[in-house]
Each structure stands twice: as structure tokens, then as C-alpha cells.
Amino acid sequence: MKKLFKPALVLALCAAMQAAPAQDRKQGQVVQDGIVLKPIERDGLKGRWRDISAPEEAMDQQSSQQYTAMMSQARQKGVLVPESDPQVKRLRAIAQRIIPHTARWNSAAQQWKWQVNLVKSDQVNAFCMPGGRIGFFTGIIDKLKLTDDEIAAVMGHEIAHALREHGRDRQSKATATGLASQLGGALLSAWTGYDVRGIANGLGQVVVLKFSRDEEREADLVGLDIAARAGYDPRAGIALWNKMAALDRNGAPIELLSTHPGGEHRIEQIQNHLNVLLPLYARSKNTSVDRLPPYRSNVALR
């Protein structure tokens, strides 16, 4: 009979690890501006994932210190692009158009001390830390030859992570899932006589990655929402992910084991929400959706 324990145990662990997130997703799910998401819980009971996360003030202070140290180090190494550089001015101009539309997703953004900086690096990446601290690497602009609309899609995405407090969520969920998998693995190992702690920890990691992919999907849509309201074409998100796919033709990690959903899934999600996003963009241009010209990037994609 013990031979049956192992596959049955794996199934039981899978069910146990997936049950908590599934229940959490059902609690408080709302539709805001045509986008499905969970509301940010900040007063009273924080919800079970937030109970074990760091206080907001502590995270903001930590973010400020990390960002200042990062930019100071970049300056010392001579890789912090000066404020007079056209690319820095370009990024800051795009940010200034997007920022006024952020408070609809998180009222605290009205008090954030926004910063935008550019670092010389081949990394195809950008970020926005809690409190509105934005960083771009020259690699993502140069290698993808980003248009202003595509920069806005990237910037909106990164800002959305900060607005939706994904960093704080991820920290608390990772801690909770890790504790649950460790405890469950130890108890089941003792009960069955098999050492299943490795299986339990592995399943816990899969659950954390699933949380991360859900956050990426949410950030894509919220980011395009604020970019569209600022007058940037949301169809640039499709061009952006096509460019990313062209850059990564050698193969991307399996989506199940990645913190990011596959590019084709992100494109499909954007396409499914253009009925919500395009009217926002059209309104910012004082026109109608049917009068909008097709989006054209600056790179011919094959």
C-alpha cells in the first residue's frame, strides 16, 4: 500500500498548495475600469497575506534607501546618465504625463516623491520601486528601439507594480507559502515515513511563481490603462511584446516555471482588453476609436 502513498501524496500536496491561492482570489475580486483585480487592503484587517508583511512606512523607507544607494553607486561608476541627456528628459516627460493618472489605482500615489533616472547598462529592464522611484536601463531603450508609446507601456507596467503594491504582496505570500510547505512537508513525512519535504518545497515555489505571473498580467493592464489616459497608444503593448519575442528567439523559460507569463499570452490579454483601453486613448486625443490610425512601430517585425 505504501507504494501508492507517493503519487497520492503529490496530488494531495498540489491540491493543498493551490487551495489557498484559489480562495484568496475569490475574496474581494473587483472590476475597475474593465480590469479584474483585487482591491488594495490597507485599513483594518489587511487580509491573511498582508498580516505577515512589513509595515508600509518601513517598506517605503527601505525603498528610498535602496534607490538612493543604487543611484549613488551608479553615479560613482560613471553609469548614471546625467539629467541634461535627451533620453533622461524623454523619460521624465513621459512620466510627467502618466503620473497624474496613477491615483485612480492607489490614492497614496498623490503623496509619492516621484523620481526617474536612467542607467547605462545592457540590461533589457526597467523598474519602479515603492514610492514612485523609477529606473530604466539604456539596454531596453536601445536594443528594442522603443517608441514613446512603447516606453510608456514599459513605464506604466513598472509603475503599476508599485501602485498595486505587488512587492509587498509577493513578500508576504512567499513567506506564508514557504511556512505552509515546510510545515506540511514535515507533517506528511512523519505520517507516511517518506521524506517529501523536497516535493512540498518545490510545490510551494510553483505557487509563488503563479502569484508572480498573476501580478505581471495585472501590471500589464493597469499600466496600459494609465498610459492610454496619458495619451499613449495601448497597442504599443502588443508591439513591445513582439519586439521582446524577436529579441528572445533562442527560447524563453517554460511559463509554469517563470515569474512572467509567456509573451503570446500577454499579447492575447492586451488584445482582449483593447475594447476598454482604446476608448481611453481616443478620448485623450479628442477623437473616436474608429478614427484612430493603425499603430506603427519603428521596427519591422518578422
Disulfide bonds with the S-S distance in Angstrom:
none
